[in-house]
Amino acid sequence: MAEQRRAVALISGGLDSMLAAKAIIDQGIQVEGVNFFTGFCVEGHTSAIRQTPKKRPHNALWVAEQLGIKLQIVDVIEEYKDIVLNPKHGYGANLNPCLDCKVFMVNKALSLSVLKRGQFDFIITGEVIGQRPKSQRKDTMPLIARESQADDLLLRPLSAKLLPPTLPEREAWIDRSRLYGFHGRNRKPQIELAKSFGFTEWAQPAGGCCFLTDRQYSKKLADLWDYRKSRDYDFDDIMLLKVGRHIRPNSNFKIIIAREDAENRYLSGYRRRFISVYATSHNGPLSLIDGMPKNDDLALAARIVARYGQGLETSKVEVTIEHPNGTKNSLEVKPLPSDEIAVEWHVGK
């Protein structure tokens, strides 16, 4: 009997990585998945914060279940920092270091799979030529393979017929004729393939799976760096940028205003780190103040917070300002009218 080959598949949770893994599984290859948690993932922790969680709280786990394969989720938050802060190949349209990210993840999969010791034979990704303007181009495919050190052990089943044969194809571990030649941003070929495999649902690709591709999120991260005069972040920074409205009335502070009850509950966990502002005479959002506000700034923050509560149409709202040490003071304020909230104050939605 021929030796059964084993492959590691990068599973993002999207349609392409699911199809790429399935195509290789159907050729008799034993496939195991790996998913890297950078902190900037759209799902995961974010799903738990939202008022109405998604049907699938973690798409990569759901994909692994559909495929019937093992999945390892690896925390790479600290290692990934250098990719975000110092991308060798620069950013995409926002603060997304997509090309460096792909190199990093393939290299990480290479080291985890211990290919050199024979535990796995090659790596699979769901990349499609022309689908992403920064990282998924025909000229960047060899670069990713080379700089990740995976070289021709890296197989892209969905676009393989448009690329030079890799080692698994040359050695006939897999049949190249059963791979695909997808290209461009049209999703119809993948959807048809999914149906042919018997899949009836999958994660939607809109917006990608990384907050760094989001314009508003990138604006908030850039604002954070500008305020601190330092291009750095920690995990709490990553998470707080995903939550609430971010408004910066002055250069020395910003307000994070919850948009729903679930965000109220999440932000309450930070009340011993930040000044919190909330209305006590009317229902309204919990808000945090990040920065070094003066007394006038706190009064302005109270008026802004009152504007987003049920006291908007009243002349006076009682607002409590609570400091991390537990001290509180209350004041009555007139909610700031919407037309007095300058557009330039808003860091992001």
Helices and strands as residue ranges (DSSP letters): E 6-10, H 15-25, E 30-37, H 45-49, H 59-67, E 71-75, H 77-85, H 98-113, G 115-117, E 122-124, H 140-147, G 151-153, E 154-155, G 160-162, H 167-170, G 176-178, H 188-197, G 211-213, H 215-228, H 235-240, E 245-250, E 253-257, H 261-268, E 275-279, E 287-291, H 295-307, E 317-322, E 328-333, G 338-340, G 343-345, E 346-348
